[in-house]
Amino acid sequence: MIPSDCLVVVVGATGAVGREALAILESRGHPADRIRAVASARSAGSTIPYAGSAIQVSEAGPASFAGARVALFCATSDIARTLAPAARAAGCAVVDNSSAFRADPDVPLVVPEVNGPDVSRVPSPALIANPNCSTILLLVALEPLRAKFGIERIVVSTYQAVSGAGAAAITELQQQASEMLAGRAPQPKVFAEPCAFNVFSHNSAMDEATGLNGEEKKMISETRRIWNDPNVEVSPMCVRVPVVRAHSESVSVTLKHPASESEVREAFRGAEGVVIIDDRKGNKFPTPLQASGTDPVYVGRLRADPGSKRDSAGRTRNHCLFLSGDQLRKGAALNAIQIADLLAK
Ligand SMILES: NC(=O)c1ccc[n+]([C@@H]2O[C@H](COP(=O)([O-])OP(=O)(O)OC[C@H]3O[C@@H](n4cnc5c(N)ncnc54)[C@H](OP(=O)(O)O)[C@@H]3O)[C@@H](O)[C@H]2O)c1
């Protein structure tokens, strides 16, 4: 745990991830006077409710890190590139939620349940990158299978909440839903497509040469980096759905060693950060609403791929699952705070 006397700076404290980081620190009892909330000049002087009182937001700058031991960066990549060096120069460890440092070989990219020990391979004060939210949820869910059977290939389709695009996207979904129910045409601003009552290919930049959008590229490259496995095959299709928060993913995985369905289920027993919801009789499986505001990655629809051949013992290398997880918590703020916990150790 981050010690309660440790001054924590939350950069981007007014955004969707920053507010979640504050909510987690609040729920852990981290004292208000040991938190510094910073954001853009637009938010300077505003307040954020915290533990029955309020924390005042100040403008982020190189002086924001004086006396602090940990900075949780929950702002843009530009801000991270500009201010992370100032934070470290002030003796403050940095955990960054943006994509600024994720491809930097000198910066560990960490999911604590998967490659937590990587935090110790950098000098203090550390700079650690928090992976892409869809990748974190996927790798937490798959870690028990990777550990037991190895993983050769992943085919994944995402159902991503609008809040993955920040606080403004939440407002956009709420407003568009009201407008459309009132019979008015939606006016998209954050996304190019209407997000209420709609589903569309992920809004990150599309690479015309490969046909991959930015989110899909991140899922491929970050999985390989976190697993330290350049050969793992990852085939993603990333899509936005009209959900406020918590991403879901449909996953088909090819193991290195064949397993029966019951062996796969057994592998999830006691898995860190995973809760199984797989009630075939009641037709109950993970949903983003259920996952919202909670910490685990929920996994269900566990089954041996019906399209693949099985050996005489009922084993196959191909298995399927569905997951839901709150991308603002485990996909961002919570994972970052868990990294800070590891650094504090
Ligand atoms: N949303 C997710 O699910 C998710 C998941 C994983 C990673 N991430 C990453 O986390 C970061 C934050 O995302 P978000 O969704 O929380 O975005 P957001 O809701 O749009 O919040 C952005 C935050 O950055 C602050 N900011 C903007 N310009 C700034 C400046 N010049 N100086 C200091 N602060 C500035 C904003 O402050 P003002 O309010 O003052 O403008 C706000 O607090 C991004 O890098 C994103 O890619 C997001």
The ligand as a MOL file (V3000), in Angstrom:
LIG
                    3D

  0  0  0     0  0            999 V3000
M  V30 BEGIN CTAB
M  V30 COUNTS 48 52 0 0 0
M  V30 BEGIN ATOM
M  V30 1 N -10.6780 6.7610 -19.8080 0
M  V30 2 C -10.1400 5.5430 -19.7550 0
M  V30 3 O -10.8460 4.5340 -19.6460 0
M  V30 4 C -8.6540 5.3740 -19.8190 0
M  V30 5 C -8.1290 4.0910 -19.6150 0
M  V30 6 C -6.7420 3.9310 -19.6790 0
M  V30 7 C -5.9210 5.0110 -19.9000 0
M  V30 8 N -6.4770 6.2350 -20.0970 0 CHG=1
M  V30 9 C -5.5720 7.3660 -20.2960 0
M  V30 10 O -5.6220 8.1690 -19.1260 0
M  V30 11 C -5.4370 9.5400 -19.4580 0
M  V30 12 C -6.6270 10.3400 -18.9220 0
M  V30 13 O -7.7930 9.8990 -19.5760 0
M  V30 14 P -9.2500 10.3840 -19.1300 0
M  V30 15 O -10.1780 9.4450 -19.7740 0
M  V30 16 O -9.3260 10.5780 -17.6680 0 CHG=-1
M  V30 17 O -9.3540 11.7950 -19.8810 0
M  V30 18 P -10.2510 13.0630 -19.4850 0
M  V30 19 O -11.4730 12.6420 -18.7540 0
M  V30 20 O -10.4170 13.8210 -20.7370 0
M  V30 21 O -9.3290 13.8920 -18.4650 0
M  V30 22 C -8.1530 14.5090 -18.9110 0
M  V30 23 C -7.4830 15.1680 -17.7180 0
M  V30 24 O -6.2630 15.7770 -18.1810 0
M  V30 25 C -6.2410 17.1230 -17.7040 0
M  V30 26 N -5.4690 18.0170 -18.5740 0
M  V30 27 C -5.7520 18.3850 -19.8410 0
M  V30 28 N -4.8630 19.2940 -20.2740 0
M  V30 29 C -4.0200 19.5020 -19.2340 0
M  V30 30 C -2.9090 20.3570 -19.0340 0
M  V30 31 N -2.4660 21.1770 -19.9930 0
M  V30 32 N -2.2780 20.3190 -17.8440 0
M  V30 33 C -2.7040 19.4910 -16.8650 0
M  V30 34 N -3.7660 18.6750 -16.9780 0
M  V30 35 C -4.4090 18.6820 -18.1600 0
M  V30 36 C -7.6960 17.5310 -17.6900 0
M  V30 37 O -7.8320 18.6810 -16.8840 0
M  V30 38 P -9.0300 19.7420 -17.1340 0
M  V30 39 O -10.2720 19.1130 -16.5650 0
M  V30 40 O -8.5670 20.9240 -16.3940 0
M  V30 41 O -9.1130 19.9370 -18.6190 0
M  V30 42 C -8.3130 16.2830 -17.0760 0
M  V30 43 O -8.1370 16.2760 -15.6910 0
M  V30 44 C -5.2880 9.5900 -20.9840 0
M  V30 45 O -3.9400 9.5810 -21.3220 0
M  V30 46 C -5.9590 8.3070 -21.4310 0
M  V30 47 O -5.4710 7.8510 -22.6690 0
M  V30 48 C -7.8180 6.4470 -20.0480 0
M  V30 END ATOM
M  V30 BEGIN BOND
M  V30 1 1 1 2
M  V30 2 2 2 3
M  V30 3 1 2 4
M  V30 4 1 4 5
M  V30 5 2 4 48
M  V30 6 2 5 6
M  V30 7 1 6 7
M  V30 8 2 7 8
M  V30 9 1 8 9
M  V30 10 1 8 48
M  V30 11 1 9 10
M  V30 12 1 9 46
M  V30 13 1 10 11
M  V30 14 1 11 12
M  V30 15 1 11 44
M  V30 16 1 12 13
M  V30 17 1 13 14
M  V30 18 2 14 15
M  V30 19 1 14 16
M  V30 20 1 14 17
M  V30 21 1 17 18
M  V30 22 2 18 19
M  V30 23 1 18 20
M  V30 24 1 18 21
M  V30 25 1 21 22
M  V30 26 1 22 23
M  V30 27 1 23 24
M  V30 28 1 23 42
M  V30 29 1 24 25
M  V30 30 1 25 26
M  V30 31 1 25 36
M  V30 32 1 26 27
M  V30 33 1 26 35
M  V30 34 2 27 28
M  V30 35 1 28 29
M  V30 36 1 29 30
M  V30 37 2 29 35
M  V30 38 1 30 31
M  V30 39 2 30 32
M  V30 40 1 32 33
M  V30 41 2 33 34
M  V30 42 1 34 35
M  V30 43 1 36 37
M  V30 44 1 36 42
M  V30 45 1 37 38
M  V30 46 2 38 39
M  V30 47 1 38 40
M  V30 48 1 38 41
M  V30 49 1 42 43
M  V30 50 1 44 45
M  V30 51 1 44 46
M  V30 52 1 46 47
M  V30 END BOND
M  V30 END CTAB
M  END
